[in-house]
Amino acid sequence: MPTDSFVPNVIGSALRDNRAMEYEAFVARHLDGVLRLCRAEGWPSFPADSSRALAVLTAPGVVTVVAVEGERVLGFAQVLTDGAIQAYLCNIAVALERRRQGVGRRLVQEVFAQSGAERLDLISVSAADDFYQGFQHRTFPGFRIYPERLDSN
Ligand SMILES: CC(C)(COP(=O)(O)OP(=O)(O)OC[C@H]1O[C@@H](n2cnc3c(N)ncnc32)[C@H](O)[C@@H]1OP(=O)(O)O)[C@@H](O)C(=O)NCCC(=O)NCCS
């Protein structure tokens, strides 16, 4: 299983306009930036409980990579992995002002590589389809299943 011990803190960097975009393993000081990105997307699950979000983003079997410029978190991607075969992309977001600059693609490449898995599944939204089409891929019908409600009579 992946752990912080084999995910280097600074994974790589790319220069843009003389500023370095660094790709780093997520640590607690990145949490506020990740929550800001989630709020900007209208994603409630992480901002609703920041302690839970921190636990989820650093849980066993989770790889989370952030794109940072200086101290600002401008993107993140979170993957669940069995460490060898199968991984699942749970979340990816890039700040609006840094989109279409290759940040999202690099985040996918970084989390996938760090996951150690052979394949990466995900559920897309139609607005992101063109982004995922750019990777070598196959498409399948997707489902998200929720717990069944047990009606009490
Ligand atoms: C999807 C998302 C992560 C892509 O991040 P990004 O940094 O803009 O993506 P990249 O710059 O790496 O894009 C790589 C390629 O994907 C394609 N692509 C990305 N966004 C696209 C868009 N909105 N429309 C068409 N093609 C797109 C392009 O081919 C692009 O290469 P190009 O800019 O040289 O043409 C970003 O748009 C985002 O955060 N969206 C909101 C959150 C979201 O929808 N997450 C995914 C939920 S399933």
The ligand as an ORCA input file, in Angstrom:
! r2SCAN-3c Opt
* xyz 0 1
  C     -11.152     18.610    -15.569
  C     -10.003     19.480    -15.068
  C      -9.373     18.836    -13.832
  C      -8.955     19.558    -16.194
  O      -7.817     20.261    -15.664
  P      -6.880     21.155    -16.618
  O      -5.688     21.514    -15.862
  O      -7.669     22.287    -17.201
  O      -6.552     20.122    -17.779
  P      -5.283     20.143    -18.762
  O      -4.852     21.552    -19.001
  O      -4.263     19.214    -18.234
  O      -5.943     19.564    -20.076
  C      -5.300     18.591    -20.859
  C      -6.093     18.421    -22.131
  O      -7.422     17.961    -21.823
  C      -8.375     18.587    -22.730
  N      -9.269     19.465    -21.975
  C      -9.144     19.839    -20.685
  N     -10.177     20.619    -20.308
  C     -10.971     20.728    -21.404
  C     -12.190     21.424    -21.652
  N     -12.835     22.129    -20.697
  N     -12.726     21.356    -22.880
  C     -12.115     20.659    -23.859
  N     -10.935     19.975    -23.675
  C     -10.388     20.005    -22.457
  C      -7.543     19.383    -23.716
  O      -7.214     18.530    -24.799
  C      -6.313     19.697    -22.909
  O      -5.169     19.950    -23.692
  P      -5.007     21.392    -24.422
  O      -5.315     22.452    -23.404
  O      -3.570     21.382    -24.867
  O      -5.986     21.409    -25.553
  C     -10.470     20.924    -14.768
  O     -11.193     21.422    -15.877
  C     -11.337     21.041    -13.531
  O     -10.843     21.181    -12.418
  N     -12.677     20.986    -13.724
  C     -13.602     21.161    -12.593
  C     -13.615     19.956    -11.705
  C     -14.003     18.694    -12.469
  O     -14.869     18.700    -13.323
  N     -13.309     17.594    -12.128
  C     -13.527     16.328    -12.758
  C     -14.773     15.677    -12.237
  S     -15.087     14.105    -13.063
*
